[in-house]
Amino acid sequence: MQTSLNGTNKRKTANKNPGTFENYSRESRSVLDQKIFGGFVLEVNQLLNSQFKIRHSLQMGSQTDPASYMLGVSFIKRNNVLQGTINQKGDVRGSFLHKLSPKNLLATNFSFGDKDSIGSQFLHFGSQSTSSVEVSSEKNLKISQLRSFFQNRLVLGLKHTQFFKPKPHHYSTLLVGKLGTKKDTVTVEVSKNPNSFLASYVKKISNRIGFATDFGFNFANRQSTSSFGLNYAMRKTRFQTKLTSDGELSSTISFESLLSSCIFAAKINYPKNSYTVGFGVRMGADF
Protein backbone atom coordinates (compact mmCIF):
# COMPACT_ATOMS: atom_id res chain seq x y z
CA MET A 1 0.00 0.00 0.00
CA GLN A 2 1.10 3.54 -0.75
CA THR A 3 -0.12 6.71 0.92
CA SER A 4 -0.46 9.75 -1.30
CA LEU A 5 0.23 13.31 -0.19
CA ASN A 6 -3.44 14.06 0.31
CA GLY A 7 -3.74 11.28 2.88
CA THR A 8 -5.71 8.79 0.78
CA ASN A 9 -4.51 5.24 0.20
CA LYS A 10 -3.40 4.34 -3.30
CA ARG A 11 -3.02 0.68 -4.29
CA LYS A 12 0.22 -0.18 -6.00
CA THR A 13 -0.14 -2.18 -9.21
CA ALA A 14 1.77 -5.47 -9.06
CA ASN A 15 3.50 -6.57 -12.22
CA LYS A 16 3.53 -10.29 -12.96
CA ASN A 17 5.73 -12.24 -15.32
CA PRO A 18 3.67 -14.39 -17.77
CA GLY A 19 6.06 -17.37 -17.62
CA THR A 20 7.18 -19.24 -20.73
CA PHE A 21 5.54 -20.78 -23.78
CA GLU A 22 6.01 -24.22 -22.25
CA ASN A 23 3.78 -23.48 -19.25
CA TYR A 24 1.45 -20.68 -20.35
CA SER A 25 -1.39 -23.22 -20.85
CA ARG A 26 -0.67 -25.10 -17.61
CA GLU A 27 -4.25 -24.67 -16.36
CA SER A 28 -5.74 -26.84 -19.12
CA ARG A 29 -2.85 -29.31 -19.15
CA SER A 30 -3.20 -29.94 -15.42
CA VAL A 31 -6.68 -31.32 -16.11
CA LEU A 32 -6.42 -32.80 -19.63
CA ASP A 33 -2.89 -34.26 -19.53
CA GLN A 34 -2.75 -37.71 -17.96
CA LYS A 35 0.03 -40.22 -17.40
CA ILE A 36 -1.45 -43.27 -19.13
CA PHE A 37 0.78 -46.35 -19.24
CA GLY A 38 0.42 -50.10 -19.47
CA GLY A 39 1.82 -52.77 -17.17
CA PHE A 40 3.78 -52.00 -14.00
CA VAL A 41 6.03 -49.03 -13.24
CA LEU A 42 8.35 -48.69 -10.24
CA GLU A 43 10.24 -45.49 -9.43
CA VAL A 44 12.68 -45.06 -6.55
CA ASN A 45 14.17 -41.68 -5.66
CA GLN A 46 17.38 -41.50 -3.63
CA LEU A 47 18.23 -38.15 -2.06
CA LEU A 48 21.95 -38.47 -1.35
CA ASN A 49 22.29 -34.91 -0.06
CA SER A 50 20.72 -31.50 -0.51
CA GLN A 51 22.29 -31.16 -3.97
CA PHE A 52 22.38 -34.63 -5.52
CA LYS A 53 19.47 -36.98 -6.28
CA ILE A 54 19.25 -40.31 -8.13
CA ARG A 55 16.09 -41.80 -9.66
CA HIS A 56 15.56 -45.41 -10.74
CA SER A 57 12.61 -46.19 -13.05
CA LEU A 58 11.58 -49.71 -14.10
CA GLN A 59 8.64 -50.51 -16.40
CA MET A 60 7.48 -53.99 -17.32
CA GLY A 61 4.43 -56.05 -18.18
CA SER A 62 3.05 -53.86 -20.97
CA GLN A 63 1.33 -55.59 -23.87
CA THR A 64 2.88 -53.24 -26.44
CA ASP A 65 6.15 -51.89 -24.99
CA PRO A 66 9.09 -54.04 -23.84
CA ALA A 67 10.50 -53.86 -20.33
CA SER A 68 12.72 -50.83 -19.78
CA TYR A 69 14.97 -49.32 -17.13
CA MET A 70 16.05 -45.70 -16.75
CA LEU A 71 18.57 -44.08 -14.43
CA GLY A 72 18.19 -40.38 -13.74
CA VAL A 73 20.40 -37.95 -11.87
CA SER A 74 19.98 -34.33 -10.86
CA PHE A 75 22.50 -31.95 -9.36
CA ILE A 76 21.64 -28.50 -8.02
CA LYS A 77 24.21 -26.01 -6.80
CA ARG A 78 23.56 -22.30 -6.44
CA ASN A 79 22.80 -20.99 -9.94
CA ASN A 80 23.32 -24.30 -11.79
CA VAL A 81 21.00 -27.26 -12.37
CA LEU A 82 22.14 -30.41 -14.18
CA GLN A 83 19.66 -33.20 -15.02
CA GLY A 84 20.13 -36.33 -17.09
CA THR A 85 18.77 -39.81 -17.83
CA ILE A 86 20.11 -42.97 -19.46
CA ASN A 87 18.10 -46.07 -20.37
CA GLN A 88 19.01 -49.71 -20.94
CA LYS A 89 19.71 -48.96 -24.63
CA GLY A 90 22.30 -46.34 -23.77
CA ASP A 91 20.20 -43.38 -24.89
CA VAL A 92 21.18 -40.25 -22.98
CA ARG A 93 19.04 -37.16 -22.44
CA GLY A 94 19.72 -34.19 -20.25
CA SER A 95 19.65 -30.47 -19.63
CA PHE A 96 21.85 -27.86 -17.99
CA LEU A 97 20.46 -24.60 -16.59
CA HIS A 98 22.64 -21.66 -15.62
CA LYS A 99 21.21 -18.57 -13.97
CA LEU A 100 23.18 -15.67 -15.40
CA SER A 101 21.35 -13.06 -13.33
CA PRO A 102 17.99 -12.71 -11.55
CA LYS A 103 16.35 -12.01 -14.94
CA ASN A 104 18.46 -14.02 -17.39
CA LEU A 105 18.68 -17.79 -17.80
CA LEU A 106 20.72 -19.98 -20.16
CA ALA A 107 19.45 -23.52 -20.86
CA THR A 108 21.12 -26.29 -22.84
CA ASN A 109 19.35 -29.52 -23.82
CA PHE A 110 21.09 -32.56 -25.29
CA SER A 111 20.14 -36.01 -26.53
CA PHE A 112 22.42 -38.83 -27.71
CA GLY A 113 21.29 -42.22 -28.96
CA ASP A 114 18.70 -42.95 -31.64
CA LYS A 115 18.66 -39.25 -32.51
CA ASP A 116 21.54 -36.95 -31.57
CA SER A 117 20.67 -33.32 -30.94
CA ILE A 118 21.80 -30.37 -28.86
CA GLY A 119 20.26 -26.95 -28.40
CA SER A 120 20.69 -23.79 -26.35
CA GLN A 121 18.08 -21.31 -25.20
CA PHE A 122 18.44 -17.84 -23.70
CA LEU A 123 15.53 -16.47 -21.67
CA HIS A 124 14.98 -12.98 -20.30
CA PHE A 125 12.30 -12.53 -17.64
CA GLY A 126 11.03 -8.98 -17.43
CA SER A 127 8.47 -7.59 -15.04
CA GLN A 128 5.65 -8.15 -17.56
CA SER A 129 7.24 -10.12 -20.40
CA THR A 130 9.39 -13.13 -21.26
CA SER A 131 11.67 -13.20 -24.30
CA SER A 132 13.42 -16.29 -25.64
CA VAL A 133 15.92 -17.18 -28.37
CA GLU A 134 16.71 -20.83 -29.10
CA VAL A 135 19.05 -22.53 -31.58
CA SER A 136 19.59 -26.26 -32.11
CA SER A 137 21.72 -28.69 -34.08
CA GLU A 138 18.61 -29.59 -36.08
CA LYS A 139 19.19 -26.30 -37.90
CA ASN A 140 16.28 -24.26 -36.65
CA LEU A 141 15.92 -20.94 -34.87
CA LYS A 142 13.09 -20.12 -32.46
CA ILE A 143 12.23 -16.63 -31.25
CA SER A 144 9.33 -15.98 -28.89
CA GLN A 145 7.88 -13.41 -26.55
CA LEU A 146 5.03 -13.46 -24.05
CA ARG A 147 3.61 -10.29 -22.55
CA SER A 148 1.09 -9.87 -19.75
CA PHE A 149 -1.47 -7.13 -19.24
CA PHE A 150 -3.76 -6.18 -16.36
CA GLN A 151 -1.75 -8.09 -13.72
CA ASN A 152 -1.51 -11.24 -15.85
CA ARG A 153 -5.24 -11.48 -16.55
CA LEU A 154 -4.44 -11.15 -20.26
CA VAL A 155 -1.40 -12.78 -21.88
CA LEU A 156 -0.45 -12.39 -25.56
CA GLY A 157 2.43 -14.15 -27.27
CA LEU A 158 4.20 -14.74 -30.57
CA LYS A 159 6.55 -17.58 -31.46
CA HIS A 160 8.39 -17.87 -34.77
CA THR A 161 10.42 -20.89 -35.86
CA GLN A 162 12.72 -20.74 -38.87
CA PHE A 163 13.80 -24.10 -40.32
CA PHE A 164 16.99 -24.31 -42.37
CA LYS A 165 16.83 -28.08 -42.91
CA PRO A 166 15.74 -30.01 -44.91
CA LYS A 167 13.87 -27.30 -46.84
CA PRO A 168 15.33 -23.77 -46.73
CA HIS A 169 13.14 -20.82 -45.78
CA HIS A 170 10.49 -23.05 -44.22
CA TYR A 171 8.92 -21.46 -41.15
CA SER A 172 6.21 -21.81 -38.53
CA THR A 173 4.44 -19.04 -36.62
CA LEU A 174 2.30 -19.37 -33.51
CA LEU A 175 0.04 -16.71 -31.98
CA VAL A 176 -1.32 -17.32 -28.48
CA GLY A 177 -3.65 -15.57 -26.10
CA LYS A 178 -4.91 -16.26 -22.61
CA LEU A 179 -7.64 -14.53 -20.64
CA GLY A 180 -8.05 -15.62 -17.06
CA THR A 181 -9.68 -14.90 -13.74
CA LYS A 182 -9.46 -16.75 -10.43
CA LYS A 183 -11.97 -19.38 -11.61
CA ASP A 184 -12.07 -19.19 -15.42
CA THR A 185 -9.28 -19.41 -18.00
CA VAL A 186 -9.57 -19.27 -21.81
CA THR A 187 -6.61 -19.93 -24.12
CA VAL A 188 -6.45 -19.60 -27.91
CA GLU A 189 -3.69 -20.71 -30.31
CA VAL A 190 -3.51 -19.89 -34.03
CA SER A 191 -0.72 -21.54 -35.99
CA LYS A 192 0.70 -20.98 -39.48
CA ASN A 193 2.51 -24.01 -40.98
CA PRO A 194 0.72 -26.07 -39.92
CA ASN A 195 -2.51 -24.10 -40.31
CA SER A 196 -4.42 -24.98 -37.17
CA PHE A 197 -6.57 -23.55 -34.40
CA LEU A 198 -6.78 -24.65 -30.77
CA ALA A 199 -8.90 -23.27 -27.94
CA SER A 200 -9.38 -24.42 -24.37
CA TYR A 201 -11.55 -23.46 -21.40
CA VAL A 202 -10.86 -24.27 -17.75
CA LYS A 203 -13.37 -23.84 -14.94
CA LYS A 204 -12.28 -24.00 -11.32
CA ILE A 205 -15.46 -25.20 -9.66
CA SER A 206 -13.88 -25.33 -6.19
CA ASN A 207 -10.48 -25.77 -4.57
CA ARG A 208 -10.80 -29.52 -5.23
CA ILE A 209 -12.69 -29.77 -8.52
CA GLY A 210 -11.66 -28.50 -11.93
CA PHE A 211 -13.22 -28.91 -15.38
CA ALA A 212 -11.55 -28.37 -18.76
CA THR A 213 -12.44 -28.72 -22.42
CA ASP A 214 -10.55 -28.05 -25.63
CA PHE A 215 -11.26 -27.88 -29.34
CA GLY A 216 -8.80 -28.14 -32.21
CA PHE A 217 -9.19 -27.74 -35.96
CA ASN A 218 -6.69 -28.50 -38.73
CA PHE A 219 -7.37 -26.39 -41.83
CA ALA A 220 -5.27 -28.65 -44.09
CA ASN A 221 -7.34 -31.83 -43.69
CA ARG A 222 -10.40 -30.10 -42.18
CA GLN A 223 -10.41 -32.41 -39.19
CA SER A 224 -11.43 -31.38 -35.70
CA THR A 225 -10.79 -32.85 -32.26
CA SER A 226 -12.22 -32.11 -28.84
CA SER A 227 -11.97 -33.45 -25.32
CA PHE A 228 -13.53 -33.01 -21.90
CA GLY A 229 -11.68 -33.52 -18.63
CA LEU A 230 -12.41 -33.51 -14.90
CA ASN A 231 -9.93 -33.25 -12.05
CA TYR A 232 -10.78 -33.99 -8.41
CA ALA A 233 -8.00 -33.46 -5.88
CA MET A 234 -8.24 -34.24 -2.20
CA ARG A 235 -5.52 -34.00 0.41
CA LYS A 236 -3.68 -37.21 -0.57
CA THR A 237 -5.80 -38.51 -3.45
CA ARG A 238 -6.28 -37.25 -6.99
CA PHE A 239 -8.70 -38.47 -9.65
CA GLN A 240 -8.60 -37.48 -13.33
CA THR A 241 -10.78 -38.54 -16.23
CA LYS A 242 -10.95 -37.45 -19.87
CA LEU A 243 -13.22 -38.23 -22.81
CA THR A 244 -12.17 -37.40 -26.38
CA SER A 245 -14.21 -36.98 -29.55
CA ASP A 246 -12.55 -40.17 -30.88
CA GLY A 247 -14.43 -42.21 -28.28
CA GLU A 248 -11.45 -42.72 -25.97
CA LEU A 249 -12.03 -42.65 -22.22
CA SER A 250 -9.05 -42.49 -19.85
CA SER A 251 -8.85 -42.20 -16.07
CA THR A 252 -6.15 -42.09 -13.40
CA ILE A 253 -6.32 -42.18 -9.62
CA SER A 254 -3.30 -41.60 -7.39
CA PHE A 255 -2.68 -41.97 -3.67
CA GLU A 256 0.17 -40.24 -1.87
CA SER A 257 1.78 -40.97 1.50
CA LEU A 258 4.84 -39.63 3.28
CA LEU A 259 7.44 -41.70 1.39
CA SER A 260 5.53 -43.26 -1.49
CA SER A 261 2.67 -42.82 -3.94
CA CYS A 262 0.58 -45.21 -6.05
CA ILE A 263 -1.18 -44.56 -9.35
CA PHE A 264 -3.76 -46.58 -11.27
CA ALA A 265 -4.28 -45.80 -14.96
CA ALA A 266 -6.83 -47.11 -17.44
CA LYS A 267 -7.76 -46.22 -21.02
CA ILE A 268 -10.63 -47.59 -23.09
CA ASN A 269 -11.02 -46.97 -26.83
CA TYR A 270 -14.60 -47.83 -27.76
CA PRO A 271 -14.27 -47.59 -31.59
CA LYS A 272 -11.19 -49.84 -31.60
CA ASN A 273 -12.52 -52.08 -28.82
CA SER A 274 -9.18 -51.92 -26.98
CA TYR A 275 -8.04 -51.04 -23.49
CA THR A 276 -4.88 -50.33 -21.48
CA VAL A 277 -4.42 -50.81 -17.73
CA GLY A 278 -1.44 -49.75 -15.62
CA PHE A 279 -0.28 -49.66 -12.01
CA GLY A 280 2.63 -47.58 -10.74
CA VAL A 281 4.53 -47.11 -7.49
CA ARG A 282 6.86 -44.23 -6.67
CA MET A 283 9.03 -44.30 -3.56
CA GLY A 284 11.39 -41.73 -2.09
CA ALA A 285 14.04 -42.29 0.53
CA ASP A 286 17.12 -40.63 1.96
CA PHE A 287 20.28 -42.75 2.01
N, C-alpha and C positions, 0 to 999 in steps of 0.2 A: 504494500500500500504506500502511496505517496500523498503527502499533504501539500496542497497548493498554498500560495501566499494569502489567498482570501479565506483560508481556514477550512475549506471543503476538502473532502477526500477524493482523490483521483486514482482510479484503478490503473495499474501499469499493465500494458499489453505484453503477454508472454509469447515470445517467438518459439516455434517448435520446428525441429528438423524433420523432414518428411521421410527419412530413411533411404533405402535403396530400392532399385527396381526388383531385386530378388524378394523383398518382403513387403512391398507396398500393398499387395493383395492378401496379406496374411489373415485377415478376418474371414474371408471365404475359404481359404485353404485349410484353416484350422477345423472347419466343419466338413468340407467336401473331400479333403485328402485323407486317405486311410492306408494303413500298412497291412495290405492283404498278402498273405503268403500261404504256401502249402507245406504240410509236414510239420516238423518239429524244429524249433530254433532255441538255442541256448546262448546267452551272452553273459560273460563274467567280466566285471570291471575291477581292476586292481589299482588302488591309489597308493603308490609307493611313497610319495611325499606330497607336499603342497604344490609342486611344480610338475611332477611326472606321473602319468597315468597310462596303464596298459589295458587293452580291451581284447578279449577272446570271443569270437563269434563262430558257432557251429550250427549248420543247418543240414537236416537230413530227413528222409522219409517222404519227400515230395514225389508226386506222380509224374511230373514233367521235368523238374530240375534235378541234377545229380547232387550228391552230398558235397558240401563245401565248407571250408574253414578260412577264417580271416583273422589276422592279427593287426590290431590298431594301437598306435601310440600317440600321445599328445604331450607336448612340453610347453609350459608357459613360464616366461621369465620377464618381468617388467613390461617392456614395450614389444615383446616378441612372442609369437604363438606359432608352434610347429606341430602339424598334424599329418599322419600318414597311415596307410593300410597296405597290407600285402596278403594275397590269398594263396591257396595251395598250388595255383598255376604259376605263381611268381609275378603276377601283375601288381604293379605298385602305383598307388595314387596318394597324393598329398597336397598340402598347401602350407605356405609360410606367410604370416602376417607381420608387418613391421609398422609400428606407430611412429611416424615421423614427427608429428606434433599433435596437440589436442584436436586439430581439425583436419589433419592429413594422414592418410593411411595408404600403404603400399602392400599389395597382395600378389602372391605368385602361386599359381596352380600348376601341377605337373602330373603326368600319367605316362607310365612305361609298361609295355606288355603287348596286348593285341593291337593297340593303337597308341603310338607315342605322340605326346603333345605337351607343350609348355606355354604358359601365358602369364602376362603381368597386367595388373590393374592398379591405377592410381585413383583414389577417391578423395574428394574435398567436401567436408561437411560444414556448410555455412549455417547461419542462424535460421534461415528459412529455405535452404536449398541444398541439394546434393549433386555434385558434378563428378563424372567418371570418364576415364579414358582407358581402354583395354586393347592390348595387342596380343596375338597368339601365333604359334608356329604353323597354324593352319591357314595362315595368310589372310587374316581378316582384322579389321579395325572397328571397334565399337566405341561410340561416343554417346553419352546420355546425360540428361539432367532432369531432376525432379524439383518442383518448387511448390511450397505450401502457401496458402492464403487463409486469412481469418482463423488464426491459431490452429492450423492443420485440419480445419473442417473441409477445405477444398485443396486437392492436390492435383497438379497438372504435370505431365512429363512427356519427354520426347527421347527416343532412342533410335540411333541410326547405325546400321552395320554395313560396312563396305567389304565385299569379298573380292579378293584378288586371285583366287584359285577355286575351281578349275576354269571358270569363265570370268574374264576381266570385266570390270565395271558393273558387276552384278551387285545389287544392294537390297537392303531390307530396312523399312522404316516402321516404327511403332509409336503410336500416340496413345497416351493413357490419361485417365481422369478418375478421381475418386471424390465422392461427396459423402461425408459421414457426420453422424451425431453420436451421442452416447449409446443409442440403441439401434440405429439404422445406418447401414453402409452400402453405398452403390458404387460399383466400379465399372468402367467402360474401357475397352481396348479396341483400337482400329489399326489394322496392320496392312502394309503395302509390301507385296512379295514375301509371303503369300498374301493375297487379298482376303482378309477375314475380319470378322467382328465377334467380339466376346463381351458379354455383360453379366454381372453377378449382383445379387442382392442378399444381404445378411441382416437378420433380425435377432437382436438379443432380447429374448422373451423375459428372462430373469438372469440372475447371477449363475444359475446352473444350466439353463436351457438356451440353446441357440439354434436358429433355423437358417438355412442358406439354399439358394437356387442359382443356377447359371444357365446361360443360353449362348450358343456359338453358331456362327454361320460362315461357311466357306463359299465365297463368290465364284471360285473356279469350277467346282463340281456341284454347286448349289445344294449342298447337304448341310443339315442343321443337327445340332446335338443339344441336349438339355439334361439337367440332373437336379435332384432334390435331396437335401441332406439334413439330418437332425443330430445334434450333439447334446448329451446330457451328462454333466459332470458333477459328481458328489465329492466328498472330502477325499476318499481313497479309491473311488470307482469312477470309470468313465465309459459311456456307451455311445457309439457312433453308428449311424446307418445311412445308406445312400441308395437311391433308385435312379437309374439312368433311362433315357428315352430308348435305349437299345434293349430294354427288358432285363437289365442286370441289377440284381439286388445284393448289396454287400453290407456286412455288419461287423463291428469289433467291440469287444468289451474287455477292459483291463482293470486289474486290481493291483494296488500298490501297498507295500508295507515298508518298514524301516530300512531293510537291506535288500529287498527283492521286489519284483513285480511280475505279474502273469498277464498274458494277453491271449484271447481267443479270437480267431478270425474266420469268417465264412463268406463265400461268394457264390451266388446262384445265378446262372444265365438261363433264363427260361426259353428263349428262342433256340439256343444250342443244346438245351437239355443237359447241361454240365454244371459241376459244382467244384468248389475248392474249400478245404477245411484246414486250418492251421492252429497250432498251439505253441506259445513262446514263453520262455522264462528269462528274466534278466536279473542278475545278482550283482551286488556291489560289496566290496570288502576292502579293508585296509590291511596291508601286510607289512 
